Amino acid sequence: MHSSSDSLSPRQSWIAERRDAAVATFTAKIPGIYQADIELEADVAAWATGRSDCPSLFLTGPIGVGKTHSAWQATRQWVHHQFGANYRGTPVVDSWRSTALFDALRPDADGNSGRAMVKHLQRVDLLFIDDLAAARPSSWTQERLFEIFDERYINRRPVLITCDVLPSALAEVTGDRVRSRLAEMCRGGVVLLQGADRRRSAAA
C-alpha cells in the first residue's frame, strides 16, 4: 500500500519536509498553556489558512475569552499554510508580549540592540504582538513603533495583534500615526471574540 508521500514530486517532498520542520520549530516556541489545539473562530481560521482578504489579523474582546490562545494556534496554522504552491521559503515569525517589546525598545536597553531590533521587526514575515494595550508607552517607544509599523504598512507585511480594545482606540498606547496605519492594515481583519472568562471558569 502506498503512502500519500509516494505521489509527491521530489520538490513537493522537500517542501513538505521543510513545512513539518518549520511547524515543529514554531510549536516548540508556543508557551505551554497555549499548546493545546482549540477550535478557531471561522474568521480566524480563514486568516490562518489564507482564505481571508485581509493579510493581517486583529483579535479583540473581553479579558479571558481566548485571544492569546487563538493567536498562537492561528499562527501555527499560518506557518503550515505558507508551504503551498506559492512557497517562497520558510517564513520568519517573531512574537512579543507588548510589555516586553516596549522594554526592549527603550533607549536604555542593553547595548545598541534597539536599532537592530527595529530593522528585524520591520522585515519579519509575520509580527505577532500580544496584549498591545497593556504596555505603558513613552514618546521614544511610540517613535520606534511607528518605524516598525510604517515599514510594514508600506511593504504590506502582515501583523497579528491581540488587544482588549479596537484599533481606533489605541492612540494612547501607540500614538496616532501607528493607530491610523494599524486600522488600515487590519481593515476587514478585526475579529471580536466573545464568551465567558475562561480563567475564571477553570478556577471554579
C-alpha angles and dihedrals in degrees: 000000000000123000121226089254090064090073095052122102117238090259092049091050090050091050091047090053091050090048094051091048092049093049091048092049092049093044089056089059095054111105112251095247090060099043096096117097113246133184108261123221109258097253091047092050090048091055093046093053097044096254096116124097089219117072092203130062130210116189116196137165142108123321114282101018094119105265095143095043090049091048095053093047092044090051091052089054090045090056090050092052095051088078099071133108092306095052111161102170137298109316120239114225124185121190129193140172104232094237092054092045093052090049091051092051095052116117091240093055116130115293120323094316097120096075093045090049093052091052091047093050091048090059109036114113093238128016115199117192117182124210095358096181092056095074125094108229133212128194087255096054091044090055091050091047089052091053090051098045096039092055092046091047093051093048096040094239111162129242132197114209132181117197142154092230136047121265090253090062097052101088094105091057104033104021125246097281095055091042090055095048093044091051089053094044091052098041104137091009102081111115123189112210115202138186143084124321102272092202092059091045091052091049094049 
